[in-house]
């Protein structure tokens, strides 16, 4: 299992979701992608998308206005 980070700070929707989908295509089953964002809507959209597509997902607020979205590829 590998863990990758994806920096999406200062990027508005839907760019982080597009980058996430592209990155997940290159990953193996069981790998985890950590998406870093400072947009609250990114977290909400990522969680909805991940759940609809059967990815395990966890949203964590790390510090003032920054979030990490953990997505595990099935």
MMTF fields as JSON, N, C-alpha, C and O atoms, coordinates in Angstrom:
{
  "mmtfVersion": "1.0.0",
  "mmtfProducer": "UNKNOWN",
  "numBonds": 295,
  "numAtoms": 296,
  "numGroups": 74,
  "numChains": 1,
  "numModels": 1,
  "chainsPerModel": [1],
  "groupsPerChain": [74],
  "chainIdList": ["A"],
  "bondAtomList": [4, 2, 8, 6, 12, 10, 16, 14, 20, 18, 24, 22, 28, 26, 32, 30, 36, 34, 40, 38, 44, 42, 48, 46, 52, 50, 56, 54, 60, 58, 64, 62, 68, 66, 72, 70, 76, 74, 80, 78, 84, 82, 88, 86, 92, 90, 96, 94, 100, 98, 104, 102, 108, 106, 112, 110, 116, 114, 120, 118, 124, 122, 128, 126, 132, 130, 136, 134, 140, 138, 144, 142, 148, 146, 152, 150, 156, 154, 160, 158, 164, 162, 168, 166, 172, 170, 176, 174, 180, 178, 184, 182, 188, 186, 192, 190, 196, 194, 200, 198, 204, 202, 208, 206, 212, 210, 216, 214, 220, 218, 224, 222, 228, 226, 232, 230, 236, 234, 240, 238, 244, 242, 248, 246, 252, 250, 256, 254, 260, 258, 264, 262, 268, 266, 272, 270, 276, 274, 280, 278, 284, 282, 288, 286, 292, 290],
  "bondOrderList": [1, 1, 1, 1, 1, 1, 1, 1, 1, 1, 1, 1, 1, 1, 1, 1, 1, 1, 1, 1, 1, 1, 1, 1, 1, 1, 1, 1, 1, 1, 1, 1, 1, 1, 1, 1, 1, 1, 1, 1, 1, 1, 1, 1, 1, 1, 1, 1, 1, 1, 1, 1, 1, 1, 1, 1, 1, 1, 1, 1, 1, 1, 1, 1, 1, 1, 1, 1, 1, 1, 1, 1, 1],
  "groupList": [{"groupName": "UNK", "atomNameList": ["N", "CA", "C", "O"], "elementList": ["N", "C", "C", "O"], "formalChargeList": [0, 0, 0, 0], "bondAtomList": [1, 0, 2, 1, 3, 2], "bondOrderList": [1, 1, 2], "singleLetterCode": "X", "chemCompType": "L-PEPTIDE LINKING"}],
  "groupTypeList": [0, 0, 0, 0, 0, 0, 0, 0, 0, 0, 0, 0, 0, 0, 0, 0, 0, 0, 0, 0, 0, 0, 0, 0, 0, 0, 0, 0, 0, 0, 0, 0, 0, 0, 0, 0, 0, 0, 0, 0, 0, 0, 0, 0, 0, 0, 0, 0, 0, 0, 0, 0, 0, 0, 0, 0, 0, 0, 0, 0, 0, 0, 0, 0, 0, 0, 0, 0, 0, 0, 0, 0, 0, 0],
  "groupIdList": [1, 2, 3, 4, 5, 6, 7, 8, 9, 10, 11, 12, 13, 14, 15, 16, 17, 18, 19, 20, 21, 22, 23, 24, 25, 26, 27, 28, 29, 30, 31, 32, 33, 34, 35, 36, 37, 38, 39, 40, 41, 42, 43, 44, 45, 46, 47, 48, 49, 50, 51, 52, 53, 54, 55, 56, 57, 58, 59, 60, 61, 62, 63, 64, 65, 66, 67, 68, 69, 70, 71, 72, 73, 74],
  "secStructList": [7, 7, 3, 3, 3, 3, 3, 7, 6, 6, 7, 7, 6, 6, 2, 2, 2, 2, 2, 2, 2, 2, 2, 2, 2, 6, 1, 7, 6, 6, 7, 3, 3, 3, 3, 3, 3, 1, 7, 2, 2, 2, 2, 2, 2, 2, 2, 2, 2, 2, 2, 2, 6, 6, 7, 3, 3, 3, 3, 3, 3, 3, 3, 6, 6, 3, 3, 3, 3, 3, 3, 3, 7, 7],
  "xCoordList": [0.839, 0.0, 0.887, 1.801, 0.608, 1.349, 0.437, -0.786, 1.052, 0.319, 0.887, 2.097, 0.0, 0.425, -0.275, -1.405, 0.411, -0.16, -0.462, 0.295, -1.585, -1.981, -2.275, -3.229, -1.46, -1.602, -2.615, -2.368, -3.752, -4.789, -5.108, -6.21, -4.143, -4.337, -4.513, -3.828, -5.429, -5.715, -6.372, -6.42, -6.874, -7.557, -9.046, -9.441, -9.855, -11.313, -11.894, -11.282, -13.081, -13.801, -14.072, -14.35, -14.001, -13.848, -12.419, -12.21, -11.438, -10.052, -9.533, -8.947, -9.715, -9.219, -9.845, -9.163, -11.127, -11.773, -11.214, -10.978, -11.004, -10.429, -9.028, -8.689, -8.213, -6.858, -6.9, -6.089, -7.839, -7.984, -8.336, -7.726, -9.309, -9.719, -8.549, -8.341, -7.803, -6.65, -5.573, -5.009, -5.291, -4.262, -4.675, -3.853, -5.936, -6.408, -6.298, -6.103, -6.42, -6.291, -4.899, -4.735, -3.895, -2.516, -2.12, -0.997, -3.039, -2.726, -3.232, -4.116, -2.663, -3.06, -4.15, -4.35, -4.844, -5.86, -5.245, -4.177, -5.918, -5.427, -4.607, -4.416, -4.114, -3.338, -4.235, -5.447, -3.617, -4.348, -3.84, -2.635, -4.78, -4.474, -4.916, -6.046, -4.009, -4.325, -4.377, -3.359, -5.571, -5.773, -5.776, -6.545, -4.921, -4.815, -5.545, -5.303, -6.45, -7.243, -7.524, -7.506, -7.782, -8.195, -9.597, -10.008, -10.316, -11.675, -12.644, -12.558, -13.546, -14.459, -15.336, -15.682, -15.698, -16.541, -15.818, -16.461, -14.497, -13.725, -13.946, -14.167, -13.89, -14.105, -15.478, -15.615, -16.484, -17.858, -18.022, -18.592, -17.537, -17.66, -16.868, -17.343, -15.659, -14.824, -15.499, -15.51, -16.059, -16.717, -17.915, -18.095, -18.732, -19.893, -19.46, -20.023, -18.46, -17.985, -17.415, -17.719, -16.589, -15.948, -16.991, -16.905, -17.961, -18.99, -19.818, -20.174, -20.124, -20.887, -20.102, -20.691, -18.777, -17.93, -17.246, -16.267, -17.762, -17.301, -15.854, -15.177, -15.386, -14.07, -14.271, -15.248, -13.345, -13.363, -12.8, -11.785, -13.456, -13.05, -13.165, -14.052, -12.24, -12.273, -11.833, -10.833, -12.586, -12.291, -11.821, -12.493, -10.655, -10.081, -9.704, -9.007, -10.173, -9.726, -8.416, -8.389, -7.339, -6.021, -5.667, -5.097, -5.984, -5.746, -6.661, -7.48, -6.541, -7.457, -7.761, -6.995, -8.888, -9.345, -8.636, -8.749, -7.908, -7.278, -7.781, -7.986, -7.976, -8.502, -7.628, -6.916, -7.698, -7.101, -8.225, -9.011, -8.29, -9.27, -8.484, -7.654, -8.75, -8.09, -9.001, -10.128, -8.52, -9.308, -8.516, -7.382, -9.126, -8.47, -9.078, -10.295, -8.203, -8.663, -9.069, -8.305, -10.289, -10.748, -9.97, -10.231],
  "yCoordList": [-1.175, 0.0, 1.242, 1.368, 2.131, 3.387, 4.541, 4.456, 5.614, 6.832, 7.955, 8.178, 8.664, 9.8, 11.06, 11.014, 12.18, 13.482, 14.232, 14.174, 14.938, 15.761, 17.158, 17.354, 18.121, 19.503, 20.237, 20.505, 20.553, 21.316, 22.605, 23.141, 23.097, 24.362, 25.487, 25.535, 26.381, 27.562, 27.227, 28.074, 26.016, 25.633, 25.466, 24.83, 26.045, 25.993, 24.799, 24.254, 24.415, 23.315, 23.677, 24.84, 22.748, 21.306, 20.803, 19.594, 21.693, 21.303, 20.222, 19.251, 20.336, 19.277, 17.908, 16.887, 17.883, 16.605, 16.012, 14.806, 16.835, 16.351, 15.796, 14.73, 16.515, 16.04, 14.742, 13.843, 14.651, 13.447, 12.246, 11.185, 12.408, 11.306, 10.851, 9.652, 11.787, 11.477, 10.729, 9.75, 11.184, 10.557, 9.14, 8.224, 8.962, 7.647, 6.604, 5.421, 7.033, 6.092, 5.484, 4.389, 6.177, 5.688, 4.879, 4.381, 4.746, 4.09, 2.658, 2.284, 1.859, 0.467, 0.33, 1.223, -0.784, -1.083, -1.071, -1.644, -0.421, -0.332, 0.917, 1.286, 1.581, 2.807, 3.926, 3.927, 4.871, 5.992, 7.298, 7.529, 8.136, 9.468, 10.473, 10.42, 11.396, 12.452, 13.765, 14.249, 14.325, 15.572, 16.721, 16.713, 17.698, 18.864, 20.029, 20.352, 20.662, 21.75, 22.805, 22.527, 24.01, 25.078, 25.576, 26.654, 24.794, 25.133, 24.133, 22.937, 24.593, 23.676, 22.912, 21.758, 23.536, 22.85, 21.661, 20.696, 21.714, 20.595, 19.354, 18.267, 19.504, 18.37, 17.76, 16.539, 18.591, 18.104, 17.368, 16.277, 17.944, 17.332, 16.029, 15.04, 16.028, 14.82, 13.674, 12.539, 13.968, 12.923, 12.365, 11.149, 13.238, 12.779, 11.918, 10.847, 12.382, 11.647, 10.295, 9.275, 10.286, 9.049, 8.021, 6.847, 8.46, 7.534, 6.982, 5.804, 7.807, 7.359, 6.363, 5.545, 6.426, 5.558, 4.462, 3.867, 4.198, 3.09, 3.203, 2.191, 4.417, 4.644, 4.882, 5.512, 4.377, 4.737, 6.142, 6.457, 6.981, 8.387, 8.911, 8.52, 9.812, 10.466, 11.912, 12.183, 12.833, 14.261, 14.75, 14.528, 15.423, 15.909, 17.379, 17.748, 18.221, 19.616, 19.649, 19.316, 20.047, 19.986, 21.252, 21.178, 22.391, 23.663, 24.704, 24.386, 25.907, 26.977, 26.993, 27.528, 26.402, 26.472, 25.563, 25.761, 24.571, 23.611, 22.216, 21.873, 21.416, 20.07, 19.062, 19.385, 17.838, 16.693, 15.709, 15.39, 15.235, 14.226, 12.953, 12.92, 11.897, 10.601, 9.719, 9.44, 9.272, 8.415, 7.14, 7.189, 5.993, 4.711, 4.071, 3.926, 3.694, 3.061, 1.617, 0.86, 1.238, -0.14, -1.168, -2.367],
  "zCoordList": [0.0, 0.0, 0.0, 0.814, -0.903, -1.003, -0.604, -0.718, -0.136, 0.196, -0.65, -0.675, -1.348, -2.176, -1.695, -1.211, -1.835, -1.507, -2.79, -3.76, -2.775, -3.915, -3.384, -2.631, -3.776, -3.316, -4.189, -5.364, -3.594, -4.295, -3.544, -3.658, -2.782, -2.073, -3.081, -4.103, -2.786, -3.603, -4.934, -5.826, -5.082, -6.318, -6.035, -5.058, -6.901, -6.73, -7.476, -8.395, -7.057, -7.707, -9.165, -9.456, -10.061, -9.892, -10.092, -10.198, -10.146, -10.43, -9.473, -9.951, -8.149, -7.266, -7.545, -7.461, -7.871, -8.18, -9.468, -9.543, -10.464, -11.735, -11.507, -12.022, -10.737, -10.435, -9.63, -9.85, -8.705, -7.886, -8.749, -8.619, -9.621, -10.495, -11.365, -11.55, -11.889, -12.743, -11.949, -12.438, -10.739, -9.898, -9.483, -9.503, -9.11, -8.683, -9.799, -9.522, -11.039, -12.171, -12.248, -12.784, -11.722, -11.798, -10.568, -10.485, -9.613, -8.348, -8.318, -9.089, -7.418, -7.248, -6.195, -5.372, -6.232, -5.241, -3.847, -3.63, -2.905, -1.536, -1.26, -0.101, -2.319, -2.137, -1.605, -1.822, -0.909, -0.324, -0.923, -1.026, -1.31, -1.824, -0.769, -0.282, -0.417, 0.536, -0.247, -0.743, -0.346, -1.088, -0.084, 0.878, -0.311, 0.563, -0.094, -1.257, 0.671, 0.117, 1.18, 2.379, 0.716, 1.619, 1.265, 1.694, 0.49, 0.083, 0.717, 0.438, 1.549, 2.228, 1.241, 1.491, 0.127, -0.858, -1.477, -1.89, -1.547, -2.093, -1.239, -1.773, 0.066, 0.95, 0.781, 0.709, 0.716, 0.565, -0.76, -0.796, -1.827, -3.152, -3.219, -3.776, -2.651, -2.666, -1.917, -2.393, -0.75, 0.036, -0.723, -0.787, -1.295, -2.068, -3.246, -3.476, -3.992, -5.17, -4.758, -5.377, -3.71, -3.271, -2.825, -3.186, -2.051, -1.579, -2.735, -2.731, -3.711, -4.878, -5.718, -6.425, -5.646, -6.462, -5.651, -6.103, -4.457, -3.605, -3.136, -2.955, -2.943, -2.34, -0.852, -0.449, -0.03, 1.386, 1.488, 0.867, 2.267, 2.337, 3.756, 4.515, 4.097, 5.401, 5.205, 4.541, 5.787, 5.694, 7.054, 8.062, 7.089, 8.339, 8.176, 7.23, 9.111, 9.12, 9.901, 11.086, 9.244, 9.858, 10.611, 11.7, 10.068, 10.737, 10.138, 9.275, 10.567, 10.172, 8.683, 7.882, 8.329, 6.95, 5.973, 4.763, 6.457, 5.553, 5.886, 7.051, 4.84, 4.996, 4.283, 3.333, 4.763, 4.082, 3.819, 4.711, 2.593, 2.219, 1.932, 1.024, 2.714, 2.542, 1.735, 2.144, 0.582, -0.301, -0.564, -1.041, -0.248, -0.494, -1.734, -1.848, -2.659, -3.889, -3.598, -2.999, -4.03, -3.766, -4.581, -4.475]
}
